[in-house]
Amino acid sequence: MSAETQEVSCVNPFRSVKFFVVCQSFLQLTQLMTSGYMKGSVSTIEKRFGFSSQTSGLVASFNEVGNTLLIVFVSYFGSRVHRPRVIGCGAILVSIAAFIISLPQFILDIYEFDRSVSGKSNSTDICVPGQLSLPETEQCTPQKASESQVALFLLLLGQALLGIGAVPIQPFGISYIDDFASKSNSPLYVGIIFAATTLGPAIAFVLMSVMLRIYVDVDKVPTAEIQLTSNDPRWVGAWWLGFIFTSTLAAVAAIPFFFFPRMMLKEQNVPRSPTDLPRHVKFQEEDPQKVVEESSKSLPVEEQKRRPEDLQLSEFIRMFPAVLFRNLKNPFFLIVILALINVSAMIAGLGVFLGKFMEAQFSLTAPYANMLIGAVNLPAGMLGVLLGGVIMKKFHLSLKQSTLLCVVSMGLCVLFEIPLFFLGCPTQAVAGLNTSQSSRLGEGQISDCNHMCNCSDTAFNPICGEDKIEYISPCYAGCLTLHYDVSRMKVSNYSSCSCIKVNGSAGSAVPGTCSTSCSKFLTPFVALVCIAGFLACVIHTPSFMLILRSVKAEDKSFAIGIQFLLLRIAAWLPAPVLNGSLIDSTCILWQSKCRKRAACRYYNNTALRHSFIGIQVWFQVCCFLCLVAVYYLYHREEQVQPRSTEENLPDTVLEQMPEASS
């Protein structure tokens, strides 16, 4: 920077590109934390509001709706608006969206579950022979019946606004930095922002694991009255606290952007001597706008007409489909896009449901599953993205070599994913539960030993009997007595359970689910998922360069927009819903809420593992085959034209390729 620019930056930090980088990094970190919180709280939200996995997948992907609808306009208005202020408005909308997502906690009734702590004879979860069971229709008030619909509407609205608010943040921020940072500093600044961005989801999962240890209604129920622990299957954590936290952070992060100017002095590359300072740099220091105008005039007339910033909005919209179809006719561009769609669909499914899968498969609590993802899985993916960029920069890979790197990496990813089919726990033995078919609570659990109990068909308070069989409630186990530990303020065990036979007499049971004996598979499972995620993320930078280098120079900005548009429509939007539907298909016991199917209580673990891992392997294999096809095309082209245009480029151009990918 010149002495004049440094002086201005010291007096007014809002004239400094470096300060803008700091503000932009903090904002993108906050934005990704918000979306990460939604993914980390999927299983908890399902349990709280009685959503199916398909519904929660729809909620998780709904932020892509607003993003997809506005991406074309962002591409057009990028150089025509006051970008910092638009970024600030987007941040405020993100803050509002996060608060709306948390609203169900404040406008709906407290979370209800079967309580077994009173010790009274009329407790609803133990067997009281001759009692009259209260029909569920009398318990289901209109307010309770509409609770799930209200929560779903607010969550979808918040997610849609979150997607709209996020639209201008990264594209406008990156372009603003690239316009006013020096050529040597721009890649560094962009790298800092991407590093902060990738940390967002990891921090979100770790913080969510802490907040899910807090009871959901901690703001409404005295601590002394909270009888559940985080290990109880009925436990629901304070999922909403994370959104209050990120809503506040986003509001704070928005403030500085309203003070940045529309244009600022461009940073200068430090010359070796005063005589080395190019004339255009001196000129730009006096009037950056004139330099932009002069540089555009120096372009050929045909290229000026093709520049997106020189088109009217109507021309831009008409041109977008034409450019889309023109590039889709390019086999290199099309097949690379198909490969990225498959790998993005895999990442979208894992991002939303990996925590839920680990909870069901290994009987983990939601806080522990989120901790594993945030502290182990996501950092592995970040390292993969970093390694891909380092390899591109260090070895100056050609397009064919970049494709080979992607092929090898994705092939290894498939190999490390296959063993996951065999690492998991079997479905626990639950009385009256048929693992080959789906049923609802109360269906099939009534037998000769508990028919006199008239158990509620909504009861869910799992216990583990002496016979190592799990029962969905003490009532369905025929337990006549509960033993309450006053000092610990919790039920210690149930006795006189007619359905539990031990040496020919009624046995006892303890609260909670029966533990599985396959926890030894958790560590290798997490390790293999980390390695597979690391290898899948290695292709991020090389594939991005394949996109940029496979289209015409005048189509590059369009190609980036087309890439993100297609990835959202074909991967990020449908993948969570598809994964959720597959997970639902393996459910063997559904919760019943107001005579309607709600959340799933038990899964067929083997079917769940085969379905969830199988869809990920399918996406990986499709991506691998697409990359093999791209490599074949480059190899065939090399046979026809041994010396490609790229191989004849100067080394300085090749050195800049990884910087562009940043």
C-alpha positions as CSV (number, residue, x, y, z in Angstrom):
1,M,0.0,0.0,0.0
2,S,1.1,3.6,-0.6
3,A,1.8,5.9,2.2
4,E,-1.4,7.9,1.4
5,T,-3.5,4.7,1.5
6,Q,-1.9,3.6,4.8
7,E,-2.6,6.9,6.3
8,V,-6.2,6.8,5.2
9,S,-6.6,3.2,6.6
10,C,-5.2,4.3,10.0
11,V,-7.6,7.2,10.3
12,N,-10.6,5.4,8.8
13,P,-10.5,1.6,8.9
14,F,-13.5,1.4,6.6
15,R,-11.3,2.5,3.8
16,S,-9.1,-0.6,4.3
17,V,-9.4,-3.8,2.4
18,K,-7.8,-5.7,5.3
19,F,-10.5,-4.5,7.7
20,F,-13.2,-5.5,5.1
21,V,-11.6,-9.0,5.0
22,V,-11.9,-9.3,8.8
23,C,-15.6,-8.2,8.8
24,Q,-16.4,-10.5,5.8
25,S,-14.7,-13.5,7.5
26,F,-16.7,-13.0,10.7
27,L,-19.9,-12.6,8.8
28,Q,-19.5,-15.7,6.7
29,L,-18.4,-17.7,9.8
30,T,-21.7,-16.6,11.4
31,Q,-23.8,-17.4,8.4
32,L,-22.4,-20.9,8.1
33,M,-22.8,-21.4,11.8
34,T,-26.6,-20.7,11.4
35,S,-27.0,-23.2,8.7
36,G,-24.8,-25.7,10.6
37,Y,-27.0,-25.4,13.6
38,M,-30.0,-26.5,11.6
39,K,-28.2,-29.6,10.4
40,G,-27.0,-30.4,13.9
41,S,-30.4,-30.1,15.4
42,V,-32.4,-32.2,12.9
43,S,-33.0,-35.3,15.1
44,T,-33.9,-33.0,18.1
45,I,-36.4,-31.0,16.0
46,E,-37.9,-34.3,14.7
47,K,-38.4,-35.5,18.3
48,R,-39.7,-32.2,19.6
49,F,-42.3,-31.5,16.9
50,G,-43.0,-35.1,15.6
51,F,-41.5,-34.6,12.2
52,S,-40.6,-37.5,9.9
53,S,-37.1,-37.5,8.4
54,Q,-38.5,-36.6,5.0
55,T,-40.0,-33.5,6.6
56,S,-36.9,-32.5,8.4
57,G,-34.9,-33.1,5.2
58,L,-37.2,-30.6,3.5
59,V,-36.7,-28.1,6.2
60,A,-32.9,-28.5,6.1
61,S,-32.8,-28.0,2.3
62,F,-35.4,-25.2,2.1
63,N,-32.8,-22.4,2.4
64,E,-31.7,-23.3,-1.1
65,V,-35.1,-22.2,-2.5
66,G,-34.5,-18.5,-2.0
67,N,-30.9,-18.9,-2.9
68,T,-31.7,-20.6,-6.2
69,L,-34.4,-18.1,-7.3
70,L,-32.0,-15.1,-6.8
71,I,-28.7,-16.4,-8.0
72,V,-29.2,-15.1,-11.6
73,F,-30.0,-11.6,-10.3
74,V,-26.9,-11.7,-8.0
75,S,-24.8,-12.5,-11.0
76,Y,-26.2,-9.5,-12.8
77,F,-26.3,-6.8,-10.1
78,G,-22.8,-7.7,-8.7
79,S,-21.1,-4.7,-10.3
80,R,-24.1,-2.3,-10.2
81,V,-24.9,-1.9,-6.5
82,H,-23.3,-0.7,-3.3
83,R,-22.0,-4.1,-2.5
84,P,-21.1,-3.6,1.2
85,R,-24.5,-2.2,2.0
86,V,-26.3,-5.1,0.2
87,I,-24.1,-7.5,2.2
88,G,-25.2,-5.7,5.4
89,C,-28.8,-6.0,4.5
90,G,-28.3,-9.7,3.8
91,A,-26.7,-10.1,7.2
92,I,-29.7,-8.5,8.9
93,L,-32.0,-10.8,7.0
94,V,-29.9,-13.8,8.2
95,S,-30.3,-12.5,11.8
96,I,-34.1,-12.2,11.4
97,A,-34.3,-15.6,9.8
98,A,-32.4,-17.2,12.7
99,F,-34.7,-15.6,15.2
100,I,-37.8,-16.8,13.3
101,I,-36.4,-20.4,13.3
102,S,-36.3,-20.2,17.1
103,L,-39.8,-18.8,17.5
104,P,-41.6,-22.1,17.9
105,Q,-40.0,-22.4,21.3
106,F,-41.6,-19.2,22.5
107,I,-45.1,-19.4,21.0
108,L,-45.9,-23.1,21.5
109,D,-46.6,-25.1,24.7
110,I,-43.9,-26.8,26.7
111,Y,-42.6,-30.2,25.6
112,E,-44.6,-33.0,27.0
113,F,-43.4,-36.5,27.7
114,D,-44.6,-39.5,29.8
115,R,-43.7,-38.7,33.4
116,S,-43.0,-41.5,35.9
117,V,-41.7,-39.6,38.9
118,S,-44.8,-39.0,41.0
119,G,-44.9,-42.5,42.5
120,K,-48.7,-42.2,42.6
121,S,-50.9,-45.2,41.9
122,N,-52.5,-43.5,38.9
123,S,-49.2,-42.8,37.2
124,T,-49.8,-43.2,33.5
125,D,-46.7,-45.3,32.6
126,I,-47.1,-48.2,35.0
127,C,-49.7,-50.9,34.9
128,V,-52.8,-50.3,37.0
129,P,-55.2,-53.2,36.4
130,G,-58.8,-52.1,35.8
131,Q,-57.9,-48.5,35.0
132,L,-59.8,-46.8,32.2
133,S,-57.5,-45.5,29.6
134,L,-58.1,-42.0,28.4
135,P,-58.8,-42.0,24.6
136,E,-56.1,-40.1,22.7
137,T,-58.8,-38.0,20.9
138,E,-59.8,-36.5,24.3
139,Q,-56.2,-35.5,25.0
140,C,-55.6,-34.0,21.6
141,T,-56.7,-30.4,21.7
142,P,-56.9,-28.2,18.5
143,Q,-53.9,-26.3,19.7
144,K,-51.9,-29.5,20.1
145,A,-53.1,-30.8,16.7
146,S,-51.8,-27.7,14.9
147,E,-48.6,-27.5,16.9
148,S,-46.5,-29.3,14.3
149,Q,-48.0,-27.3,11.4
150,V,-47.2,-24.0,13.1
151,A,-43.6,-25.1,13.9
152,L,-43.1,-26.4,10.3
153,F,-44.3,-23.1,8.8
154,L,-42.0,-21.0,11.0
155,L,-39.0,-23.3,10.3
156,L,-39.6,-23.2,6.5
157,L,-40.1,-19.4,6.6
158,G,-36.9,-19.0,8.5
159,Q,-35.0,-21.3,6.2
160,A,-36.2,-19.5,3.1
161,L,-35.3,-16.1,4.5
162,L,-31.9,-17.5,5.6
163,G,-31.3,-18.6,2.0
164,I,-32.3,-15.2,0.6
165,G,-30.2,-13.3,3.1
166,A,-27.1,-15.4,2.3
167,V,-27.4,-14.8,-1.5
168,P,-25.3,-11.6,-1.7
169,I,-22.9,-12.2,1.2
170,Q,-20.2,-14.4,-0.4
171,P,-20.3,-13.4,-4.1
172,F,-20.4,-9.7,-3.4
173,G,-17.8,-10.0,-0.6
174,I,-15.3,-11.9,-2.8
175,S,-15.8,-9.7,-5.8
176,Y,-15.4,-6.5,-3.7
177,I,-12.1,-7.8,-2.3
178,D,-10.8,-8.9,-5.7
179,D,-11.6,-5.4,-7.1
180,F,-9.7,-3.4,-4.5
181,A,-7.0,-5.8,-3.2
182,S,-3.7,-6.0,-4.9
183,K,-3.0,-8.9,-7.2
184,S,-0.6,-10.5,-4.8
185,N,-2.8,-10.1,-1.7
186,S,-6.1,-11.1,-3.3
187,P,-5.6,-14.9,-3.1
188,L,-4.4,-14.6,0.5
189,Y,-7.5,-12.6,1.5
190,V,-9.9,-15.0,-0.3
191,G,-8.1,-17.9,1.4
192,I,-8.6,-16.4,4.8
193,I,-12.3,-15.9,4.1
194,F,-12.7,-19.5,3.0
195,A,-10.8,-20.8,6.0
196,A,-13.2,-18.8,8.3
197,T,-16.2,-20.1,6.3
198,T,-15.2,-23.7,6.6
199,L,-14.8,-23.3,10.4
200,G,-18.5,-22.2,10.7
201,P,-20.2,-25.6,10.5
202,A,-17.6,-27.2,12.7
203,I,-18.0,-24.6,15.4
204,A,-21.8,-24.9,15.0
205,F,-21.8,-28.7,15.6
206,V,-19.5,-28.4,18.6
207,L,-21.6,-25.6,20.2
208,M,-24.8,-27.5,19.4
209,S,-23.5,-30.5,21.3
210,V,-23.1,-28.3,24.3
211,M,-26.5,-26.7,24.0
212,L,-28.3,-30.0,23.5
213,R,-27.2,-31.0,27.0
214,I,-29.5,-28.2,28.2
215,Y,-33.2,-29.1,28.6
216,V,-35.4,-27.7,25.8
217,D,-37.7,-25.8,28.2
218,V,-35.1,-24.5,30.6
219,D,-36.7,-21.1,30.2
220,K,-40.1,-22.4,31.2
221,V,-39.6,-25.2,33.7
222,P,-37.7,-24.9,37.0
223,T,-34.5,-27.0,37.0
224,A,-35.7,-29.0,40.0
225,E,-38.7,-30.2,38.0
226,I,-36.6,-31.5,35.0
227,Q,-36.6,-35.3,35.6
228,L,-34.9,-36.4,32.4
229,T,-31.3,-36.7,31.6
230,S,-29.6,-36.4,28.2
231,N,-29.2,-40.2,28.1
232,D,-33.0,-40.7,28.2
233,P,-34.5,-41.4,24.8
234,R,-37.3,-38.8,25.5
235,W,-34.7,-36.1,26.2
236,V,-35.0,-33.0,23.9
237,G,-32.2,-30.4,24.2
238,A,-32.3,-26.6,23.8
239,W,-32.0,-26.6,20.0
240,W,-33.3,-23.0,19.8
241,L,-30.5,-21.5,21.9
242,G,-28.1,-21.8,19.0
243,F,-30.3,-19.8,16.7
244,I,-30.6,-17.0,19.3
245,F,-26.9,-17.0,19.6
246,T,-26.2,-16.8,15.8
247,S,-29.0,-14.3,15.3
248,T,-27.2,-11.9,17.7
249,L,-23.9,-12.5,16.0
250,A,-25.3,-11.9,12.6
251,A,-26.9,-8.6,13.7
252,V,-23.5,-7.5,15.1
253,A,-21.6,-8.6,12.0
254,A,-23.9,-6.6,9.8
255,I,-23.1,-3.2,11.3
256,P,-19.7,-2.5,9.8
257,F,-20.8,-3.1,6.2
258,F,-23.0,0.0,6.2
259,F,-19.9,2.2,6.7
260,F,-17.7,0.8,3.9
261,P,-17.7,2.9,0.7
262,R,-18.9,1.7,-2.6
263,M,-15.4,2.0,-4.0
264,M,-12.0,2.4,-2.3
265,L,-8.4,2.9,-3.3
266,K,-7.0,-0.3,-4.7
267,E,-4.0,-1.8,-2.9
268,Q,-0.8,-1.7,-4.9
269,N,1.8,-4.4,-5.4
270,V,4.9,-3.2,-3.8
271,P,7.4,-2.3,-6.6
272,R,11.1,-3.1,-6.4
273,S,11.9,0.6,-7.0
274,P,9.9,3.7,-7.7
275,T,10.7,3.4,-11.4
276,D,9.1,0.0,-11.5
277,L,5.7,1.4,-10.6
278,P,3.4,0.9,-13.6
279,R,1.7,3.9,-15.1
280,H,-1.8,2.4,-14.7
281,V,-1.3,1.8,-11.0
282,K,-0.4,5.5,-10.4
283,F,-3.4,6.5,-12.5
284,Q,-5.7,4.1,-10.5
285,E,-4.6,5.6,-7.2
286,E,-6.0,8.9,-8.4
287,D,-9.3,7.7,-9.8
288,P,-10.0,3.9,-9.7
289,Q,-13.3,4.3,-11.6
290,K,-11.5,5.8,-14.6
291,V,-9.0,3.0,-14.7
292,V,-11.8,0.4,-14.8
293,E,-13.5,2.4,-17.7
294,E,-10.2,2.7,-19.6
295,S,-9.3,-0.9,-19.2
296,S,-12.7,-2.0,-20.5
297,K,-12.3,0.3,-23.5
298,S,-9.0,-1.4,-24.4
299,L,-10.9,-4.7,-24.9
300,P,-12.1,-5.8,-28.4
301,V,-15.6,-4.6,-29.3
302,E,-16.9,-8.2,-29.5
303,E,-15.5,-9.0,-26.0
304,Q,-17.0,-5.8,-24.5
305,K,-20.4,-6.8,-25.8
306,R,-20.1,-10.2,-24.2
307,R,-19.2,-8.9,-20.7
308,P,-22.1,-9.5,-18.3
309,E,-21.7,-6.1,-16.6
310,D,-22.3,-4.4,-20.0
311,L,-25.7,-6.0,-20.6
312,Q,-29.2,-4.7,-19.7
313,L,-31.1,-6.9,-17.2
314,S,-33.5,-8.1,-19.9
315,E,-30.5,-9.0,-22.1
316,F,-28.8,-10.7,-19.3
317,I,-31.8,-12.9,-18.5
318,R,-32.3,-13.8,-22.1
319,M,-28.6,-14.5,-22.5
320,F,-28.4,-16.8,-19.4
321,P,-30.4,-19.7,-20.9
322,A,-28.5,-19.4,-24.2
323,V,-25.1,-19.6,-22.4
324,L,-26.5,-22.5,-20.2
325,F,-27.5,-24.7,-23.2
326,R,-24.3,-23.7,-25.1
327,N,-22.2,-24.9,-22.3
328,L,-24.3,-28.0,-21.6
329,K,-23.4,-29.1,-25.2
330,N,-19.8,-29.0,-24.1
331,P,-19.1,-32.6,-22.9
332,F,-16.3,-31.6,-20.6
333,F,-18.4,-29.0,-18.8
334,L,-21.5,-31.2,-18.7
335,I,-19.8,-34.3,-17.3
336,V,-17.8,-32.4,-14.7
337,I,-21.1,-30.8,-13.5
338,L,-22.7,-34.2,-13.3
339,A,-19.7,-35.4,-11.2
340,L,-20.1,-32.4,-8.9
341,I,-23.8,-32.9,-8.6
342,N,-23.2,-36.4,-7.3
343,V,-20.6,-35.5,-4.8
344,S,-22.6,-32.5,-3.6
345,A,-25.7,-34.8,-3.1
346,M,-23.5,-37.1,-1.0
347,I,-22.2,-34.2,1.1
348,A,-25.7,-32.8,1.5
349,G,-27.1,-36.1,2.8
350,L,-24.3,-36.7,5.2
351,G,-24.4,-33.1,6.4
352,V,-28.0,-33.3,7.4
353,F,-28.4,-36.9,8.6
354,L,-25.0,-38.3,9.6
355,G,-25.6,-37.3,13.2
356,K,-29.1,-38.9,13.3
357,F,-27.7,-42.0,11.6
358,M,-25.0,-42.4,14.3
359,E,-27.6,-41.8,17.1
360,A,-29.8,-44.6,15.8
361,Q,-27.1,-47.0,14.7
362,F,-24.9,-46.8,17.8
363,S,-27.4,-45.6,20.5
364,L,-25.5,-42.3,20.9
365,T,-27.0,-39.1,22.4
366,A,-27.5,-36.1,20.1
367,P,-24.8,-34.0,21.9
368,Y,-22.2,-36.7,21.5
369,A,-23.0,-37.3,17.8
370,N,-22.7,-33.6,17.1
371,M,-19.4,-33.4,19.0
372,L,-18.0,-36.2,16.8
373,I,-19.1,-34.5,13.6
374,G,-17.9,-31.0,14.6
375,A,-14.6,-32.1,16.1
376,V,-13.6,-34.9,13.8
377,N,-15.5,-35.3,10.5
378,L,-15.8,-31.6,9.4
379,P,-12.1,-30.8,10.0
380,A,-11.2,-33.9,7.9
381,G,-13.2,-32.4,5.0
382,M,-11.5,-29.0,5.4
383,L,-8.1,-30.7,5.2
384,G,-9.2,-32.4,2.0
385,V,-10.1,-29.1,0.4
386,L,-6.8,-27.6,1.5
387,L,-4.8,-30.6,0.2
388,G,-6.4,-30.4,-3.2
389,G,-5.5,-26.7,-3.6
390,V,-1.9,-27.3,-2.4
391,I,-1.4,-30.2,-4.9
392,M,-2.7,-28.0,-7.7
393,K,-0.3,-25.1,-6.8
394,K,2.8,-27.2,-6.1
395,F,2.7,-29.5,-9.1
396,H,1.1,-27.2,-11.7
397,L,-1.2,-29.9,-12.8
398,S,-2.6,-29.9,-16.3
399,L,-6.3,-30.5,-16.9
400,K,-5.7,-34.2,-17.6
401,Q,-3.6,-34.6,-14.5
402,S,-6.2,-32.7,-12.4
403,T,-8.8,-35.1,-13.7
404,L,-6.6,-38.1,-12.8
405,L,-6.2,-36.7,-9.3
406,C,-10.0,-36.5,-8.9
407,V,-10.4,-40.1,-10.3
408,V,-7.9,-41.6,-7.9
409,S,-9.2,-39.6,-4.9
410,M,-12.9,-40.6,-5.6
411,G,-12.0,-44.2,-6.3
412,L,-10.2,-44.5,-2.9
413,C,-13.2,-42.8,-1.3
414,V,-15.5,-45.6,-2.6
415,L,-13.1,-48.2,-1.3
416,F,-13.1,-46.7,2.2
417,E,-16.9,-46.3,2.2
418,I,-17.7,-50.0,1.4
419,P,-16.7,-51.4,4.8
420,L,-19.3,-49.1,6.5
421,F,-22.0,-51.5,5.3
422,F,-20.7,-54.0,7.9
423,L,-20.0,-51.6,10.8
424,G,-23.1,-51.1,12.9
425,C,-25.4,-52.4,15.6
426,P,-28.3,-54.9,15.1
427,T,-31.8,-53.8,16.0
428,Q,-32.4,-54.2,19.7
429,A,-35.0,-56.7,20.8
430,V,-38.2,-54.8,21.6
431,A,-41.2,-56.7,22.9
432,G,-44.1,-56.9,20.4
433,L,-42.0,-55.2,17.6
434,N,-41.7,-56.9,14.2
435,T,-38.6,-55.7,12.4
436,S,-40.0,-56.7,9.0
437,Q,-42.9,-54.3,9.0
438,S,-43.8,-50.8,10.1
439,S,-46.2,-50.1,12.9
440,R,-47.3,-47.4,15.3
441,L,-47.0,-47.1,19.0
442,G,-49.5,-49.4,20.7
443,E,-49.9,-51.7,17.7
444,G,-48.6,-55.2,18.5
445,Q,-47.5,-54.4,22.0
446,I,-50.6,-55.7,23.7
447,S,-50.4,-59.3,24.8
448,D,-51.9,-61.6,27.5
449,C,-49.5,-60.3,30.1
450,N,-50.5,-56.6,29.8
451,H,-54.0,-56.6,28.3
452,M,-55.5,-55.8,31.7
453,C,-53.3,-52.7,32.0
454,N,-55.2,-50.6,29.4
455,C,-51.9,-48.9,28.4
456,S,-52.0,-45.6,26.5
457,D,-51.3,-46.0,22.8
458,T,-49.1,-42.9,23.0
459,A,-46.9,-44.1,25.9
460,F,-43.2,-44.1,25.3
461,N,-40.9,-44.6,28.2
462,P,-38.5,-47.3,27.3
463,I,-37.2,-49.7,30.0
464,C,-34.8,-52.6,29.8
465,G,-36.0,-55.8,31.5
466,E,-33.9,-58.5,33.3
467,D,-34.5,-60.6,30.2
468,K,-32.5,-58.1,28.1
469,I,-35.6,-57.3,26.1
470,E,-36.7,-53.7,25.7
471,Y,-40.3,-52.5,26.4
472,I,-41.7,-49.3,25.1
473,S,-43.1,-48.4,28.5
474,P,-43.4,-50.0,32.0
475,C,-47.1,-50.4,31.4
476,Y,-46.5,-52.6,28.3
477,A,-44.1,-54.6,30.5
478,G,-46.9,-55.1,33.0
479,C,-44.9,-53.4,35.8
480,L,-47.1,-52.8,38.8
481,T,-44.6,-50.9,41.0
482,L,-42.0,-48.2,40.5
483,H,-39.2,-47.4,43.0
484,Y,-38.3,-43.7,43.2
485,D,-34.9,-42.6,44.5
486,V,-35.7,-39.4,46.4
487,S,-32.0,-38.4,46.8
488,R,-31.4,-38.6,43.0
489,M,-34.9,-37.5,42.2
490,K,-35.4,-40.2,39.6
491,V,-36.9,-43.6,39.2
492,S,-34.4,-46.3,40.1
493,N,-36.3,-49.4,38.8
494,Y,-39.6,-51.1,38.2
495,S,-40.7,-54.4,39.7
496,S,-43.5,-57.0,39.5
497,C,-43.5,-56.8,35.7
498,S,-45.7,-59.6,34.5
499,C,-44.3,-59.6,31.0
500,I,-40.8,-60.1,32.2
501,K,-40.2,-63.7,33.2
502,V,-37.2,-64.6,35.3
503,N,-37.2,-68.2,36.8
504,G,-40.9,-68.4,36.3
505,S,-41.8,-65.2,38.2
506,A,-42.4,-61.6,37.4
507,G,-39.1,-59.7,36.9
508,S,-37.9,-56.2,37.1
509,A,-36.6,-53.5,34.8
510,V,-34.5,-50.3,34.8
511,P,-35.3,-47.1,33.0
512,G,-33.7,-46.5,29.6
513,T,-33.0,-48.6,26.5
514,C,-31.0,-51.8,26.5
515,S,-27.4,-51.1,25.7
516,T,-26.0,-52.8,22.6
517,S,-22.7,-54.7,22.6
518,C,-21.3,-53.2,19.3
519,S,-19.9,-49.9,20.5
520,K,-16.5,-51.3,19.4
521,F,-17.6,-50.5,15.9
522,L,-18.0,-46.8,16.5
523,T,-14.3,-45.8,16.4
524,P,-13.6,-47.6,13.1
525,F,-16.8,-46.2,11.7
526,V,-15.9,-42.6,12.5
527,A,-12.4,-43.1,11.2
528,L,-13.6,-44.5,7.8
529,V,-16.1,-41.7,7.4
530,C,-13.4,-39.2,8.1
531,I,-11.1,-40.7,5.5
532,A,-13.8,-41.0,2.9
533,G,-14.9,-37.4,3.5
534,F,-11.3,-36.2,3.3
535,L,-10.8,-38.0,-0.1
536,A,-14.1,-36.7,-1.5
537,C,-13.2,-33.1,-0.6
538,V,-9.8,-33.4,-2.3
539,I,-11.5,-33.0,-5.7
540,H,-13.0,-29.6,-4.7
541,T,-10.3,-27.3,-6.1
542,P,-9.3,-29.5,-9.1
543,S,-12.9,-29.9,-10.2
544,F,-13.5,-26.1,-9.9
545,M,-10.5,-25.5,-12.2
546,L,-11.9,-28.1,-14.7
547,I,-15.1,-26.0,-14.8
548,L,-13.3,-22.7,-15.4
549,R,-10.9,-24.2,-18.0
550,S,-13.5,-26.1,-20.0
551,V,-15.6,-23.0,-21.1
552,K,-14.9,-20.0,-23.2
553,A,-13.2,-17.0,-21.5
554,E,-16.3,-14.8,-22.0
555,D,-18.5,-17.5,-20.4
556,K,-16.5,-18.0,-17.1
557,S,-18.7,-15.8,-14.9
558,F,-21.8,-17.4,-16.4
559,A,-20.3,-20.8,-15.9
560,I,-19.8,-20.2,-12.2
561,G,-23.4,-19.1,-11.9
562,I,-24.6,-22.1,-13.9
563,Q,-22.6,-24.4,-11.7
564,F,-24.1,-23.2,-8.5
565,L,-27.6,-23.1,-10.0
566,L,-27.4,-26.7,-11.1
567,L,-25.8,-27.9,-7.9
568,R,-28.6,-26.3,-5.9
569,I,-31.4,-27.6,-8.1
570,A,-30.1,-31.1,-8.6
571,A,-28.2,-31.8,-5.4
572,W,-28.6,-29.5,-2.4
573,L,-32.4,-29.2,-2.7
574,P,-33.5,-32.8,-3.3
575,A,-30.7,-34.8,-1.6
576,P,-31.8,-34.2,2.0
577,V,-35.4,-35.0,1.1
578,L,-34.3,-38.2,-0.7
579,N,-32.1,-39.3,2.3
580,G,-34.9,-38.5,4.7
581,S,-37.3,-40.6,2.7
582,L,-34.9,-43.6,2.7
583,I,-34.5,-43.3,6.4
584,D,-38.2,-43.2,6.9
585,S,-38.6,-46.4,4.9
586,T,-36.6,-48.3,7.5
587,C,-38.7,-47.2,10.5
588,I,-40.4,-50.0,12.3
589,L,-42.2,-48.1,15.1
590,W,-43.8,-44.7,14.6
591,Q,-44.9,-42.2,17.2
592,S,-48.6,-41.5,17.1
593,K,-49.6,-37.8,17.7
594,C,-53.3,-36.8,17.5
595,R,-54.0,-40.0,15.5
596,K,-51.4,-39.1,13.0
597,R,-48.0,-40.5,12.3
598,A,-45.2,-38.4,13.8
599,A,-41.6,-39.1,14.5
600,C,-39.9,-42.5,14.3
601,R,-39.1,-44.3,17.6
602,Y,-37.2,-47.4,16.3
603,Y,-35.4,-48.2,13.1
604,N,-34.4,-51.5,11.5
605,N,-30.7,-50.8,12.0
606,T,-29.6,-53.2,9.3
607,A,-31.9,-51.8,6.7
608,L,-31.1,-48.2,7.9
609,R,-27.4,-48.9,7.5
610,H,-27.7,-50.5,4.0
611,S,-30.0,-47.7,2.8
612,F,-28.1,-44.7,4.1
613,I,-24.6,-45.9,3.3
614,G,-25.9,-47.4,0.0
615,I,-27.2,-44.0,-1.3
616,Q,-23.8,-42.4,-0.4
617,V,-21.9,-45.1,-2.2
618,W,-24.2,-44.8,-5.2
619,F,-23.4,-41.0,-5.5
620,Q,-19.7,-41.7,-5.1
621,V,-19.7,-44.4,-7.8
622,C,-21.6,-42.1,-10.2
623,C,-19.1,-39.3,-9.5
624,F,-16.2,-41.7,-10.1
625,L,-17.6,-42.8,-13.4
626,C,-18.2,-39.3,-14.6
627,L,-14.6,-38.4,-13.7
628,V,-13.3,-41.4,-15.6
629,A,-15.3,-40.3,-18.6
630,V,-13.7,-36.8,-18.4
631,Y,-10.3,-38.4,-18.2
632,Y,-11.1,-40.5,-21.2
633,L,-12.2,-37.4,-23.2
634,Y,-9.0,-35.5,-22.3
635,H,-6.9,-38.6,-23.2
636,R,-8.7,-38.9,-26.6
637,E,-8.2,-35.2,-27.3
638,E,-4.5,-35.5,-26.4
639,Q,-4.2,-38.3,-29.0
640,V,-5.7,-36.1,-31.6
641,Q,-3.8,-32.9,-30.5
642,P,-0.8,-34.0,-28.4
643,R,0.2,-30.4,-27.5
644,S,-2.8,-28.8,-26.0
645,T,-3.2,-25.1,-25.7
646,E,-2.8,-25.2,-21.9
647,E,0.5,-27.0,-22.1
648,N,1.9,-24.2,-24.1
649,L,0.9,-21.5,-21.6
650,P,3.7,-19.7,-19.7
651,D,4.6,-20.9,-16.3
652,T,3.3,-17.7,-14.8
653,V,-0.2,-18.4,-16.0
654,L,-0.1,-21.9,-14.6
655,E,1.1,-20.6,-11.2
656,Q,-2.0,-18.4,-11.1
657,M,-4.5,-21.2,-11.6
658,P,-4.7,-22.4,-8.0
659,E,-4.9,-18.8,-6.9
660,A,-8.0,-18.3,-9.0
661,S,-9.5,-21.5,-7.5
662,S,-9.3,-20.0,-4.1
